[in-house]
């Protein structure tokens, strides 16, 4: 049914879908974790209640994305993990610390609970910053010059700001009262920094690759790319205008900022995909050069066809069951 040229494209699409869903879904709970530094214990409990049913399952998409990279593109997996060994280790440390702190923050004695809250905040911040740093390293093809390191550090701040944005928008959808009003203020500030980060990455990307420069600015390629920045700019403006009119007394449109922030991630993802296609490792390996043997891909595809609908089904079910505003957090 699928030939040797088509199978790598399918797996690139599956891997891209897993990464995109991870960035949006785990991005908002990482953002909520970072924002916990801005409030005291009662509001922290409400924020934890808003992500409690979802945050652990959200990380499933990271496991799926890395797993597909390993089994479908093993050469790329080796190159990427070798270049990013330290930030990957730090990211896993942050995610582990989050998981431990999430459980112990309610089991510890009151004098120690604040330390577990701080551990959750630190783990969330470390995970967000390392992911942004890895994005910056990837965009520049894993270069090690000081300019590349500086770009990666600024990318880390940009992605962390984007996570704060989507996290604040999630709190707008899931909370009420004073906490929701504070989330609106956080979202407006984060929207500005996210916009600056996207402009910065967009300005640098074509400058570091002649191939990307030609793809962006040559005719007729520019016609295919133009809708992405235009839609992104329109979405930023719409979000800003909408947030200035929040919070609403009837809460009927509280989910709109989260959907808008998620759409920004989707547009940014498509922009990167448009720029780097068909490379899985920028300027080094295409998806066809890095792909496993067609026979192996067929076997893996059969497993993915079975597993992926289950993950999607469970995700949809959990968000449907726990829809609406987050309730008070109780452990008795």
Residue, then its C-alpha position, 0 to 999 in steps of 0.5 A: x500500500x505504501x512504498x519506501x518513499x511514502x513510509x518515512x513521510x507518514x512517520x515524519x507526520x506522526x512524529x510531528x503530531x506527537x511533538x505538537x500535541x506535547x508542546x501544547x498540552x504539556x506546555x500549558x501545565x508547565x506554564x501553570x507550574x511556572x506561574x505558581x511562583x506568583x501566588x500563595x498556597x491557596x491559589x497554588x492548590x487551585x492551579x494544581x487542581x486545574x491541571x491535576x487530571x491531565x498533566x501526567x497523561x500530557x507527557x505521553x505525547x513526549x514519550x511517543x514522539x521520542x519513541x517514533x524518532x528512535x524506531x523510525x529514524x534511528x540515525x537522526x535519534x543518535x545525532x540529536x541525542x548526542x548533540x543535546x545530551x546535557x539539556x535532555x538530561x536536565x529536562x528529564x531531571x525537571x520532569x522527574x522533579x515535577x512528578x515527585x513534587x506533585x505527589x509529596x506537596x500534599x503528603x509532607x507536613x505543613x512546614x515542608x509543603x512550600x519546599x515541594x511547591x518550590x520544587x514543582x516550580x523549579x522543575x517546571x521552569x527547568x523543563x521549559x527552559x531546556x526545551x527552548x534551548x534545544x529548539x534553538x540548537x536544532x534551528x541552528x543545526x546544532x552549531x556550537x559557536x558562541x552566537x549559536x549558544x546565545x541564540x539558544x538561550x534566547x530561544x529558551x526564554x522565548x519558549x518559556x514565555x510561550x508556555x506561560x502564555x498558554x498556561x495563563x490562558x488555561x487558567x482563564x478557562x479553568x478558574x474564576x474570580x481573582x485568580x482568573x483576573x490575575x491569569x488575564x494579566x499574566x497572559x497579556x504580558x506573556x503574549x508580548x514576550x511570545x511575540x518578540x520570541x517568534x519574531x526573533x526566531x523568524x528573523x534569524x532562521x533564514x539568515x543561517x541557511x541559504x536553503x531556507x532563505x531561498x525557500x522563504x523569499x523566492x517566487x513562488x515559494x513566498x506565496x505558499x509561506x505568506x499565509x503563515x505570518x499573516x495569520x500569526x499576526x492577525x491571531x496575536x492582534x485578536x488575542x490582545x484585543x480579546x484579553x483586554x475584554x477579559x474576564x467576562x461575567x458569564x464565562x461563556x468564552x473563557x476557553x477562547x484565549x487557550x484555543x488562540x494560544x494553542x493556534x499560535x503553537x500550530x502556526x509556529x510549528x507549520x512555519x518550522x516544518x515548512x522551513x526544514x522539510x524534508x530534513x529531520x536533522x537540519x542540513x544533515x539528514x533527510x527523512x529518507x536518509x535517516x529512516x529505518x528499513x521499509x520492512x521495519x517501518x511497516x511493523x512499527x506502523x501496525x503498532x502505531x495504528x493500534x496505539x495512537x487511537x487509544x492515546x487520542x481516545x483517552x485524551x479526549x475522554x479525560x478532557x471531556x470528563x473533567x471539563x468546566x471549571x476546576x473544583x476545590x482541591x481536596x485530598x481526604 
